[in-house]
Amino acid sequence: MKLRVLMGLFLVLVVFVGQGFAQPPAAYTEQDVTGRPPTGNHSLDCTVIRPWDSSSGPGDSQYPVVVWANGWGGNEVAGQTTTDWYKRMLINWALDGPFVVIAANQWSVQESDVLACLQWIFDQNQSVGSEYEGVINTAKIGLAGHSQGGGAVVKAGDGEPNGFDITTVLAMNPYGPSWVDAAKQDGPVMILTGSEDAVTPLSWTYPVFEAVQTNDQGGLYAVLEGAGHNDLDRYQEVVSLWWQFTLNDRAGAGRKVRRILDNDPWHTQYATP
């Protein structure tokens, strides 16, 4: 396992996917976790983003955890589907929560990679002397992914075979549904996509929602008018509110996200349990 710590105080306008959103002044630390030895594409390979600096540590708080799954990169080609490309978004989630965010770094993420990263952080939470000992709120787990990663987290949403109880799943422009069992989540599923997505078009993403409607956990399918496959910055207000509602139990955030999604430029359908 190797450790890379990045920290600092900053107040910047972060440019993400060609557009920007503000990042608050805060410190964070980052850790890379790899398997021993690496085995092919699907070894243990995770990046942990923590909402604390190395001087203060996690304090006495417990943090919900969000596990991230990248989109498909294709033959390990660096580009828009690496963790680094998504990282500013993940840092903002960690600081906004505050949450511990752990990303599966594979270029072709599967549900097993998502659950392996979650298992690692849970094991550390129970390890005496670990910096994560007692830090993780194991009752609050969010899974999130984009494109193929969106399909992977939907498929991992029942927490099996690890026995996790997943609080919620967020799938952005998910690939599916042929290899995605979308009807076995432990909690509500939010699916966000764009009307101009030519990579995972609505004809691919809507059947995932149709399956989610049978899972008795509820969820929603929201299409943003004019958005394409990689316009994730346009989702971030909704995503932030969803995390606050589901992981921090803030009912007001739930009401606000409903008001946003029930109006243009969003077109939303709901599945109620």
C-alpha positions in Angstrom: 0.0 0.0 0.0 1.3 3.4 -0.8 0.3 6.7 0.7 0.2 10.0 -1.1 -0.9 13.0 1.0 -2.0 16.2 -0.7 -3.2 19.0 1.4 -3.6 22.7 1.4 -5.9 25.6 2.0 -7.5 26.9 -1.2 -10.3 29.1 -2.5 -10.6 28.6 -6.2 -13.0 28.4 -9.0 -12.7 24.8 -10.2 -13.1 24.2 -13.9 -14.7 20.8 -14.5 -15.7 19.4 -17.8 -15.3 22.8 -19.5 -17.4 24.7 -16.9 -16.9 25.6 -13.3 -18.4 25.5 -9.8 -17.0 27.0 -6.7 -15.0 25.0 -4.2 -15.0 26.2 -0.5 -11.7 26.9 1.3 -10.9 23.6 3.1 -8.2 21.1 3.5 -8.3 17.5 2.3 -6.0 14.5 2.3 -5.7 11.7 -0.3 -4.5 8.1 0.0 -3.9 5.5 -2.7 -4.6 1.9 -1.8 -3.3 -0.9 -4.0 -3.4 -4.7 -3.8 -0.4 -6.9 -3.1 0.6 -7.9 -5.7 -1.4 -6.2 -8.5 -3.2 -8.8 -10.6 -4.5 -7.6 -14.0 -7.0 -4.8 -14.3 -9.1 -5.7 -11.4 -6.7 -5.7 -8.4 -7.4 -3.7 -5.3 -6.8 -0.1 -6.6 -8.6 2.7 -4.8 -8.1 6.4 -4.1 -9.5 7.7 -0.7 -10.3 11.4 -0.4 -10.7 12.5 3.2 -12.3 15.8 4.3 -9.5 16.6 6.8 -5.9 17.6 6.7 -2.9 15.7 8.2 -2.6 18.0 11.2 -6.1 17.8 12.4 -7.1 14.3 11.3 -10.7 13.1 11.3 -11.4 14.4 14.9 -14.3 12.8 16.8 -16.7 12.7 13.9 -18.1 9.8 11.9 -18.4 10.2 8.2 -20.7 8.6 5.7 -18.8 6.9 2.8 -19.3 7.4 -0.9 -17.8 4.8 -3.3 -17.1 6.0 -6.8 -16.9 4.0 -10.1 -15.2 5.5 -13.2 -16.6 5.2 -16.7 -15.0 2.8 -19.2 -11.6 3.9 -20.4 -10.9 1.3 -23.1 -7.6 -0.5 -22.9 -6.2 1.7 -20.1 -6.2 4.8 -22.3 -5.8 7.8 -20.0 -8.5 10.4 -20.5 -12.0 11.3 -19.5 -12.6 8.1 -17.6 -9.7 8.1 -15.2 -10.2 8.9 -11.5 -8.0 12.0 -12.0 -10.5 13.4 -14.5 -13.4 13.0 -12.0 -11.4 14.0 -9.0 -12.4 17.7 -8.6 -16.0 16.5 -8.4 -15.1 13.9 -5.8 -13.2 16.4 -3.7 -16.2 18.7 -3.7 -18.4 15.8 -2.5 -16.0 15.0 0.3 -15.8 18.6 1.5 -19.5 19.3 1.0 -20.7 16.3 2.9 -18.4 16.0 4.7 -17.9 12.4 3.5 -15.1 10.0 3.0 -15.0 9.3 -0.7 -13.2 6.2 -2.0 -12.8 5.7 -5.8 -12.3 2.4 -7.6 -9.5 3.4 -10.1 -9.9 0.7 -12.7 -10.5 1.8 -16.3 -13.2 -0.8 -16.6 -14.9 -0.8 -13.2 -17.1 -3.8 -12.2 -19.3 -4.2 -9.1 -16.6 -6.3 -7.5 -14.1 -3.4 -7.6 -16.6 -1.1 -6.0 -17.3 -3.5 -3.2 -13.6 -4.3 -2.7 -12.9 -0.6 -2.0 -15.8 -0.4 0.4 -14.7 -3.6 2.1 -11.2 -2.1 2.6 -12.5 1.1 4.3 -14.9 -1.0 6.5 -12.0 -3.2 7.5 -9.9 -0.2 8.4 -12.8 1.2 10.4 -12.6 -1.8 12.6 -8.8 -2.0 12.8 -7.3 -0.9 16.1 -4.8 1.8 15.5 -5.9 2.6 12.0 -6.5 6.3 11.2 -10.0 5.2 10.1 -10.8 3.4 13.4 -14.3 4.3 14.3 -14.4 7.1 11.7 -16.8 5.6 9.1 -20.6 5.7 9.6 -21.3 2.2 8.3 -25.0 2.8 8.3 -24.6 5.5 5.6 -23.2 4.2 2.3 -23.6 5.9 -1.1 -22.5 4.3 -4.4 -22.0 6.5 -7.4 -20.7 6.1 -10.9 -20.7 7.4 -14.5 -21.3 5.5 -17.7 -20.1 1.9 -17.2 -19.4 2.9 -13.6 -23.1 3.9 -13.3 -24.1 0.4 -14.4 -21.6 -1.1 -11.9 -22.9 0.7 -8.9 -26.5 -0.2 -9.8 -25.4 -3.8 -10.0 -23.6 -3.5 -6.7 -26.5 -1.8 -5.0 -27.6 -4.9 -3.0 -24.2 -5.0 -1.3 -23.8 -8.7 -2.0 -21.8 -10.9 -1.5 -20.2 -8.7 1.1 -23.3 -8.2 3.2 -23.3 -4.4 3.0 -26.5 -2.4 3.5 -26.3 0.2 0.8 -28.2 3.5 1.6 -28.5 4.8 -1.9 -27.2 4.5 -5.5 -26.5 7.4 -7.9 -26.0 6.4 -11.5 -25.0 9.1 -14.0 -25.6 8.3 -17.7 -25.4 4.6 -16.8 -24.5 1.8 -19.3 -27.0 -1.0 -19.3 -29.2 -2.8 -19.0 -28.0 -6.1 -20.5 -25.4 -6.8 -17.8 -27.0 -4.8 -15.0 -29.4 -6.5 -12.5 -31.2 -3.3 -11.6 -33.9 -4.7 -9.4 -31.9 -5.6 -6.2 -30.9 -2.4 -4.5 -31.1 -1.9 -0.8 -32.2 1.7 -1.1 -33.4 4.3 -3.6 -31.7 4.8 -6.9 -31.2 8.1 -8.6 -30.5 8.0 -12.3 -29.4 11.2 -14.0 -28.9 11.4 -17.8 -29.0 13.9 -20.6 -31.3 14.3 -23.6 -28.3 14.7 -25.9 -26.3 11.7 -24.6 -25.2 9.8 -27.7 -22.9 7.3 -25.8 -25.5 5.9 -23.4 -28.8 7.1 -25.1 -32.1 7.2 -23.3 -33.1 3.9 -25.0 -30.3 2.3 -22.9 -30.7 4.1 -19.6 -34.5 4.0 -19.3 -34.7 0.2 -19.1 -32.5 0.4 -16.0 -35.1 2.6 -14.4 -37.9 0.2 -15.5 -36.1 -2.5 -13.6 -35.5 -0.3 -10.6 -39.3 0.3 -10.4 -39.7 -3.4 -9.3 -37.2 -3.2 -6.4 -39.6 -1.9 -3.8 -37.0 0.7 -2.7 -38.0 3.6 -4.9 -36.0 5.9 -7.0 -36.1 8.4 -9.9 -35.1 8.9 -13.5 -34.2 12.5 -14.4 -33.3 13.7 -17.9 -31.6 17.1 -18.2 -32.6 18.8 -21.5 -29.6 19.5 -23.7 -27.0 17.7 -21.6 -24.6 15.2 -23.1 -22.7 12.2 -21.8 -20.0 14.0 -20.0 -21.8 17.1 -18.8 -21.5 16.0 -15.1 -20.9 19.5 -13.9 -24.6 20.3 -14.8 -25.8 17.6 -12.3 -23.8 18.8 -9.3 -26.5 20.9 -7.5 -28.9 18.0 -7.7 -26.2 15.5 -6.6 -25.2 17.6 -3.6 -28.8 17.8 -2.4 -29.3 14.1 -2.9 -26.3 13.2 -0.8 -27.5 15.6 1.9 -30.9 14.1 1.9 -30.0 10.4 1.8 -26.7 10.4 3.7 -27.1 13.3 6.1 -30.9 12.9 6.7 -31.7 16.5 5.8 -35.4 16.6 4.8 -35.1 20.1 3.5 -32.6 19.0 0.9 -35.0 16.3 -0.3 -37.7 18.9 -0.7 -35.4 21.2 -2.6 -34.2 18.5 -5.0 -37.8 17.6 -5.7 -38.6 21.2 -6.6 -35.6 21.4 -9.0 -36.3 18.1 -10.7 -40.0 18.8 -11.2 -39.3 21.9 -13.4 -37.5 22.7 -16.6 -34.9 21.9 -17.8 -35.4 18.6 -16.0 -37.9 15.9 -17.0 -38.3 13.4 -14.1 -40.2 10.2 -13.4 -40.5 8.6 -9.9 -40.7 5.1 -8.6 -42.2 5.0 -5.1 -41.7 2.0 -2.8 
